[in-house]
Amino acid sequence: RRDITVDRLNAIEGIRCVPPQGAFYAFPSLDVDPATEEAFIADLVRETGVVVVHGGGFGQRPGTAHFRIVFLPPEDVLEKAYAKIGAFVMERRRS
C-alpha cells in the first residue's frame, strides 16, 4: 500500500511524495502557495470526500505546503482516492 501511495501521488503533477520509512501515512509536498494550503486541502476534502489533513499541524518547514494521508485502507479504496485527488489537483491547476 505504501508503494501504491507513493507511485500514485508522484504521478500527479504538483505532488511529490517521498517513500515513508516505517509509518502508515505519507506526507507529500504540494505545489501550491503555502498561504493557501489549508483552504486547498479543505476544498479537496469537501469536493472529493477523500480525508487528508493539511501539513501545518505536523511540523512542515515554513514556506512549504504538505498534506498527510493514511494508507491503511484496502488497495481498491486507495486507488479510487488517488484518482479523485489527481482529478481535483488537475482541475485546480487548470483554473
C-alpha distance (Angstrom), angle and dihedral (degrees) to the residues before:
residue distance angle dihedral
R1 . . .
R2 3.77 . .
D3 3.80 90.9 .
I4 3.81 92.2 47.6
T5 3.79 89.0 50.9
V6 3.79 94.3 50.0
D7 3.81 93.9 43.3
R8 3.81 95.9 46.9
L9 3.79 95.4 43.9
N10 3.81 93.2 46.8
A11 3.81 88.6 52.2
I12 3.82 89.5 62.8
E13 3.80 113.1 88.6
G14 3.79 108.6 -121.7
I15 3.81 96.3 27.6
R16 3.79 125.6 93.1
C17 3.79 120.3 -174.1
V18 3.80 125.0 -171.8
P19 3.82 112.9 -156.8
P20 3.81 110.1 -98.5
Q21 3.79 116.7 -122.6
G22 3.80 109.5 -135.0
A23 3.81 98.5 -28.1
F24 3.81 129.2 116.5
Y25 3.79 92.5 -136.4
A26 3.80 138.4 58.1
F27 3.80 127.2 -137.6
P28 3.81 105.0 -156.8
S29 3.77 123.2 -177.9
L30 3.76 119.2 -119.1
D31 3.79 125.5 -147.0
V32 3.80 97.5 -133.3
D33 3.78 133.6 109.2
P34 3.82 103.8 -79.2
A35 3.81 88.8 -134.9
T36 3.82 89.3 63.7
E37 3.81 98.1 40.1
E38 3.81 96.4 102.4
A39 3.83 93.4 49.3
F40 3.83 91.1 44.4
I41 3.81 90.9 54.0
A42 3.82 92.5 44.6
D43 3.82 89.1 53.4
L44 3.81 91.1 47.1
V45 3.80 91.4 53.6
R46 3.81 93.9 44.2
E47 3.81 96.0 45.7
T48 3.82 100.3 39.3
G49 3.79 104.4 27.8
V50 3.82 89.1 -131.1
V51 3.79 108.3 133.6
V52 3.79 114.5 -137.7
V53 3.81 129.7 148.2
H54 3.80 125.8 -129.2
G55 3.78 113.5 -112.0
G56 3.79 98.7 -122.0
G57 3.79 93.2 94.7
F58 3.79 95.0 49.9
G59 3.79 103.5 64.1
Q60 3.79 101.6 -95.4
R61 3.79 116.8 171.6
P62 3.81 113.9 -91.8
G63 3.78 112.7 -96.6
T64 3.80 94.2 29.7
A65 3.80 133.0 100.4
H66 3.80 124.5 -141.8
F67 3.77 141.3 153.4
R68 3.77 133.2 -152.7
I69 3.79 121.7 -130.4
V70 3.80 128.6 178.9
F71 3.80 117.5 -137.4
L72 3.82 99.8 -161.9
P73 3.84 97.9 108.2
P74 3.82 120.3 96.9
E75 3.81 116.5 -78.3
D76 3.81 94.3 -106.9
V77 3.81 90.5 54.6
L78 3.80 90.8 48.5
E79 3.81 92.0 50.0
K80 3.82 90.9 53.5
A81 3.80 91.5 46.5
Y82 3.80 93.5 51.2
A83 3.81 91.0 47.7
K84 3.81 89.2 54.0
I85 3.80 92.3 47.0
G86 3.80 90.6 49.0
A87 3.80 93.2 50.3
F88 3.81 91.4 47.7
V89 3.81 94.2 49.2
M90 3.81 92.4 45.4
E91 3.81 91.3 51.1
R92 3.80 91.9 48.6
R93 3.80 92.6 48.7
R94 3.83 89.3 53.7
S95 3.79 93.9 53.2
